[in-house]
Amino acid sequence: MAIKGSLSEASLPDVIQLLTYSNKSGCLSVTDGRNFANIFIKDGKIIYATMLNRKQRLGNILVTKKIIDSETLTQALKIQKSEKTKRLGEILIEIGVISEEVLKKELMSQIEQTIFNMLTWESGYFNFETDLLPPPEEYTIQLSTQELLLEGARRIDEWRQIENKIPPFETVLVRKGDTKDVPLTTEEQKILELIDGSRTIDDVLKLSEFGFFGTSRVIYGLLSAGLLAEPEKKLDSKKATGDISECKNLGFAFYKTGMYNEAEREYNKLLEVNGNDTEALFYSGLIQLARGHHDAARINLLRSYGQDRRVSVLTNLGYVCLKLGFNEEAIEYLEQAEDLASDNMKIKCNMGIAFYKMANLDEASKIFKEIIVESPEIITPYIYLPIIYLKQGNSEESASLLNDAIDRFPRLAVFKNNLAVLYENIDKAGEAEKLYRQALETTPRDELICRNLADFYYEAQILGAAKELYEKISIDKRDWQILFRLGNIHLRQGDQDKALHLWVQARDLNPSERTITQNIELLQKSDGK
């Protein structure tokens, strides 16, 4: 079960402590709206952490720090290709270029720097997915959460002292003065080398090997010493192209966690660079689809389709066309997708739905039957086939399939509800009531099931039970029929004022229903109003 929230409501240290003290295992994803990071926890221990747009692979870190050279890294990566079950760190230890102690030290430093950086985020969102662990090629270690957070708190205190003295991260810095006679530390020299008059502070932070806090501290020191400055003449604004792969990775991460505005921002950056970027157009379409903007989704997906007729684009185009009621167009795209991936059940399901909506019940039935044979775990056929059987006059086959669905998916109340509706319509009232009750036990707050059982009791004149169920339905979901029937029940129970109030509400929703108006007039006359 996912745990989600806002950093403005629960601080990151509190979230980490809650997960580790509870001995959780999984991935804590965190974003401040510009950056995206993951902390992996196993049995309450932090084992790995990575920041998406500042991701440095272990091998590159070791080369940068001159612990190994690039030739050794290339050799180790070749070995890893042939021995895919082995992690890079293990291979480097086996070939004798580093010790396990050095490896653990570097991994610990990398994880600490990532988490220390995240601890500066005061706003943003977090999402914890249980049992989601790092990919097998990543070497992991175990860290003490308490020590990590204590050291993080100390560094945050340091950061607070200088954060307002450093220009905004999008600021470009330039070198100032001659540093030949200035005794610089190794960190200062390396960071000065990263300053080229076009890179922003954020660019330097991403490229630096010294982590967020170390780099920020050095930049502050160089600014204070007058060795760095903002350009006297502001640089002409240029399109922020950024790193293409970074934008794609961030966009995808934001999309997967439902942060559609942030994802859209990243994909718009890509489209500024290349208006025909297939991936950016595709995910822009999916973002609009997630928002329910089907016309806009179709436009973006069509543009992506114009660049690359891949299966994912065709499948989603077909789905969007179904949503818009363009059933023939949907089938056209889905058939193209099926040509590329004949065993894709998602494509088959959408084709079955398209034929069903076009009233081609025989073709829809054929497709759904094939899906049940090939992939009996898929739910969609069990939704549509019973309806098709009913439309074809075969209620026994419909009931049989729904019973199969209940056995196969016992935790899904929809099939019990659907079979109850069927039984109610073929005069099996006892079986219908039993199934409605079972469905409500599975999902007590399902308003459709509440409505169906309430209607069942109302027709059976079991008014107290009907009233209780109708009143479980949210006020904004009550249509005129529910309000009218509630009014009738209150009248039968002797509450005329409540009945009149409910009938007036029902009339407001459906002024053309003559029965409501007649009841209101009769009640007002009998009451002398």
Residue pairs with C-beta under 8 A, 6 or more apart in sequence:
1 130
2 127
2 128
2 129
2 130
3 19
3 126
3 127
3 128
4 125
4 126
4 127
4 128
5 15
5 125
5 126
6 123
6 124
6 125
6 126
7 30
7 32
7 121
7 122
7 123
7 124
7 125
7 126
8 122
8 123
10 126
12 30
12 118
12 119
12 121
12 126
13 119
13 149
13 152
13 153
15 28
15 126
15 128
16 28
16 39
16 46
16 145
16 149
17 145
17 149
19 26
19 28
19 41
19 44
19 128
20 41
20 44
20 45
20 46
20 145
21 44
22 44
23 43
23 44
24 41
24 44
24 128
24 130
25 41
25 42
25 43
25 44
25 130
25 131
25 133
26 40
26 41
26 128
26 129
26 130
26 131
26 132
26 133
27 38
27 39
27 40
27 41
27 128
27 129
27 132
27 133
28 38
28 39
28 40
28 41
28 126
28 127
28 128
29 36
29 37
29 38
29 126
29 127
29 128
29 129
29 253
29 257
30 36
30 37
30 38
30 39
30 118
30 121
30 124
30 125
30 126
30 127
31 37
31 124
31 125
31 126
31 253
31 254
31 257
31 259
31 262
32 121
32 123
32 124
33 123
33 124
33 259
33 262
35 51
35 52
35 53
35 54
35 117
35 121
35 250
36 51
36 52
36 53
36 249
36 250
36 253
36 254
37 49
37 50
37 51
37 52
37 114
37 117
37 118
38 49
38 50
38 52
39 46
39 48
39 49
39 114
39 115
39 118
40 46
40 47
40 48
40 49
40 132
40 133
40 134
40 140
41 47
42 133
42 140
42 142
44 145
45 142
45 143
45 145
46 111
46 115
46 142
46 143
46 145
46 148
47 133
47 134
47 140
47 141
47 142
47 143
48 111
48 134
48 138
48 140
48 141
49 110
49 111
49 114
49 115
49 118
50 114
51 114
51 117
51 118
52 246
52 249
52 250
52 253
53 206
53 243
53 246
53 249
53 250
54 114
54 117
54 205
54 206
55 249
56 64
56 110
58 88
58 89
58 106
58 107
58 110
58 139
59 68
59 73
59 76
59 77
59 88
60 73
61 106
61 110
61 209
62 68
62 73
62 92
62 98
62 106
63 69
63 70
63 73
64 209
65 106
65 209
67 98
67 102
67 106
68 76
68 92
68 97
68 98
72 92
72 95
72 97
75 95
76 88
76 91
76 92
76 95
76 97
77 88
79 86
79 91
79 95
80 86
80 87
80 88
80 91
80 137
83 91
84 137
85 136
87 136
87 137
87 138
87 139
88 137
88 139
89 103
89 107
89 139
90 139
92 98
92 103
93 99
93 100
93 103
103 139
104 141
107 139
107 140
107 141
108 141
108 143
109 211
111 141
111 143
112 143
112 148
112 151
113 211
113 212
113 213
115 148
115 152
116 151
116 152
116 155
116 211
116 212
116 213
117 211
117 212
117 213
119 149
119 152
119 153
119 155
119 156
120 156
120 159
120 163
120 212
125 257
125 259
127 257
134 140
155 213
158 213
158 217
159 213
159 216
162 216
162 217
162 220
163 216
165 220
165 223
165 224
166 201
166 216
166 219
166 220
166 223
167 173
167 201
167 230
168 201
169 200
169 201
169 202
169 205
170 200
170 201
170 202
171 200
171 201
171 230
172 197
172 198
172 199
172 200
172 230
172 231
172 235
173 195
173 199
173 200
173 201
173 204
173 219
173 223
173 228
173 229
173 230
174 195
174 197
174 228
174 229
174 230
174 231
175 192
175 195
175 197
175 227
175 228
176 226
176 227
176 228
176 229
177 226
177 227
179 192
179 227
182 225
182 227
184 192
185 218
187 210
187 214
187 218
188 218
188 221
188 222
190 208
190 209
190 210
191 204
191 208
191 210
191 215
191 218
191 219
191 222
192 222
192 227
192 228
194 203
194 204
194 207
194 208
195 204
195 228
197 231
198 235
199 207
201 219
204 215
204 219
205 212
205 215
205 216
208 214
208 215
210 218
219 228
222 228
223 229
239 272
239 273
240 269
240 272
241 269
241 272
241 273
242 269
244 270
244 273
247 266
247 267
247 269
247 270
248 266
248 270
248 279
248 280
250 262
250 263
250 266
251 263
251 266
251 267
251 270
251 280
251 283
252 263
252 283
254 260
254 262
254 263
254 266
255 263
255 283
255 286
255 287
258 290
260 287
260 290
260 291
263 283
263 287
264 284
264 287
267 280
267 283
267 284
267 287
268 280
268 284
270 277
270 279
270 280
271 277
271 280
271 281
271 284
274 280
276 303
276 306
276 307
278 304
278 307
278 308
278 310
278 313
279 304
281 300
281 301
281 303
281 304
281 307
282 300
282 301
282 304
282 312
282 313
282 316
284 300
285 296
285 297
285 298
285 299
285 300
285 301
285 304
285 316
285 320
286 297
286 316
288 294
288 296
288 297
288 300
289 297
289 316
289 319
289 320
294 320
294 323
294 324
295 324
297 316
297 320
298 317
298 320
298 321
298 324
301 313
301 316
301 317
301 320
302 317
304 313
305 313
305 314
305 317
305 333
309 336
309 340
310 340
311 337
311 340
311 341
311 344
311 347
314 333
314 334
314 336
314 337
314 340
315 333
315 334
315 337
315 344
315 346
315 347
315 350
317 330
317 333
318 330
318 331
318 333
318 334
318 337
318 347
318 350
318 351
318 354
319 330
319 350
321 327
321 329
321 330
321 333
322 330
322 350
322 353
322 354
322 357
325 357
327 354
327 357
327 358
328 358
330 350
330 354
331 351
331 354
331 355
331 358
334 347
334 350
334 351
334 354
335 351
337 344
337 347
338 344
338 347
338 348
338 351
341 347
343 374
345 371
345 374
345 375
345 378
348 367
348 370
348 371
349 371
349 378
349 380
349 381
351 367
352 364
352 367
352 368
352 371
352 380
352 381
352 384
353 364
353 380
353 384
355 361
355 363
355 364
355 367
356 364
356 384
356 387
356 388
361 388
361 391
361 392
364 384
364 388
365 385
365 388
365 392
368 380
368 381
368 384
368 385
368 388
369 381
369 385
371 378
371 380
371 381
372 378
372 381
372 382
372 385
376 408
377 408
379 405
379 409
379 412
382 401
382 402
382 404
382 405
382 408
382 409
382 415
383 414
383 418
385 398
385 401
386 398
386 399
386 401
386 402
386 405
386 418
386 422
387 398
389 395
389 397
389 398
389 401
390 398
390 422
395 422
395 426
398 422
399 419
399 422
399 423
402 415
402 418
402 419
402 422
403 419
405 412
405 415
406 415
406 416
406 419
409 415
411 442
412 442
413 438
413 439
413 440
413 442
413 443
413 446
413 449
414 439
416 435
416 436
416 438
416 439
416 442
417 435
417 436
417 439
417 446
417 448
417 449
417 452
419 435
420 431
420 432
420 433
420 435
420 436
420 439
420 452
420 453
421 432
421 452
423 429
423 431
423 432
423 435
424 432
424 456
429 456
429 460
432 456
433 453
433 456
436 449
436 452
436 453
436 456
437 453
439 446
439 449
440 446
440 449
440 450
440 453
443 449
445 472
447 472
447 473
447 474
447 477
450 469
450 470
450 472
450 473
451 469
451 470
451 473
451 482
453 469
454 465
454 466
454 469
454 470
454 473
454 482
455 466
457 463
457 465
457 466
457 469
458 466
458 485
458 489
463 489
463 492
463 493
466 485
466 489
467 486
467 489
467 490
467 493
470 478
470 482
470 485
470 486
470 489
471 486
473 482
478 486
479 509
480 506
480 507
480 509
480 510
480 513
480 516
481 506
483 502
483 503
483 505
483 506
483 509
484 502
484 503
484 506
484 513
484 515
484 516
484 519
486 502
487 498
487 499
487 500
487 501
487 502
487 503
487 506
487 519
488 499
488 519
490 496
490 498
490 499
490 502
491 499
491 523
496 523
496 527
499 523
500 520
500 523
500 524
503 516
503 519
503 520
503 523
504 520
506 513
506 516
507 513
507 516
507 517
507 520
510 516
